[in-house]
Amino acid sequence: MMNLPHQTNDSQMIQDDQTEAISQMKIGFIGAGNMAFGIAQGILTSGKVSPTNIIVSAPSMNNLPRFQERGVAITQVNEEVVERSAVVFLAIKPHLIQGVLYGISRCVTQQHIIVSMAAGVTIATLEELLPAKTRVIRMMPNLPCVLMEGALILTSGSCAGEKEETLLKNLLSPCGLVEAGPEHWIDAHTGLSGSGVAFVYVFAEALAEGAVKMGMPGALAQRIAAQTILVGSHAHLQYVPEYLN
Ligand SMILES: NC(=O)c1ccc[n+]([C@@H]2O[C@H](COP(=O)([O-])OP(=O)(O)OC[C@H]3O[C@@H](n4cnc5c(N)ncnc54)[C@H](OP(=O)(O)O)[C@@H]3O)[C@@H](O)[C@H]2O)c1
């Protein structure tokens, strides 16, 4: 794996200590949409956390039943999620952040870790809307997280740091590649991993088109192009540290 600045021996020790703690940890999601479900699925599939230690809220019953089917507690009251969780993921649309934080703030303590995935909402804004000294993490997932093949970047607020980042990396690792870094990486990551997938489709189409022009059936050419990109990606992930670090 890439040896980024936050990856130290200390963080490895914290990670080992935290693996046990994570299995006992209470985790909440405010918002029950695609990203909350994808991340919850990753965490549950890994077996690191029992569904009985997870609670999720949303105003309607549109999305909650699929969580309930997996044994996760559901509620339509956001404050209940905060009161029953140590780590709270804010999985709501960015324009709702202000109102939702206003509603839950009185329940937030320094024991919580509040993790926002709302695009474009900065650490400064989150800290301004939450009580002083709240431990805040901003994270940016991408859609492939729902397939557990995502790429996530985390960045810490002023009262969070390596300990919280290592815990989140450990918790979220089943969802894909998880790295921590400065906040300005988030925008770069959004372009790279959010929009980047679309360029891979274009590249796959182009590769397949060459084979079709040489007489191969289209569907087969597409499958071989996809498989070729998959193998190339695995090799790239494996060898990238040797020439970049
Ligand atoms: N999807 C992506 O690829 C992606 C990538 C990176 C970042 N993100 C970020 O992830 C966040 C969630 O995105 P998403 O795609 O999961 O959105 P989504 O599928 O539209 O889900 C939004 C959820 O928020 C719930 N909600 C609405 N108002 C609420 C309130 N007042 N309190 C609590 N929950 C409320 C909705 O409730 P109902 O179930 O009742 O409708 C729904 O469950 C966004 O901030 C987005 O910027 C998404």
The ligand as an ORCA input file, in Angstrom:
! r2SCAN-3c Opt
* xyz 0 1
  N     -23.616      9.317     -3.733
  C     -22.337      9.561     -3.979
  O     -21.705      9.079     -4.920
  C     -21.580     10.478     -3.031
  C     -20.195     10.621     -3.188
  C     -19.509     11.442     -2.297
  C     -20.189     12.117     -1.297
  N     -21.523     11.959     -1.174
  C     -22.224     12.701     -0.126
  O     -22.923     11.785      0.702
  C     -24.077     12.437      1.220
  C     -25.264     11.501      1.059
  O     -25.444     11.287     -0.330
  P     -26.407     10.125     -0.839
  O     -26.083      9.930     -2.272
  O     -26.374      8.967      0.099
  O     -27.830     10.881     -0.693
  P     -29.286     10.239     -0.768
  O     -29.264      8.872     -1.350
  O     -30.171     11.282     -1.388
  O     -29.710     10.087      0.779
  C     -29.957     11.171      1.618
  C     -30.580     10.668      2.902
  O     -30.745     11.777      3.777
  C     -32.006     11.625      4.409
  N     -32.470     12.890      4.967
  C     -33.080     13.931      4.338
  N     -33.347     14.912      5.244
  C     -32.896     14.458      6.449
  C     -32.898     14.990      7.763
  N     -33.393     16.198      8.051
  N     -32.378     14.247      8.763
  C     -31.862     13.011      8.511
  N     -31.822     12.462      7.292
  C     -32.338     13.183      6.270
  C     -32.893     11.083      3.317
  O     -34.054     10.589      3.929
  P     -35.187      9.718      3.192
  O     -34.668      8.323      3.192
  O     -36.370      9.910      4.081
  O     -35.357     10.295      1.821
  C     -31.968     10.030      2.725
  O     -32.045      8.837      3.463
  C     -24.216     13.771      0.476
  O     -23.835     14.839      1.314
  C     -23.255     13.667     -0.680
  O     -22.632     14.924     -0.957
  C     -22.244     11.151     -2.012
*
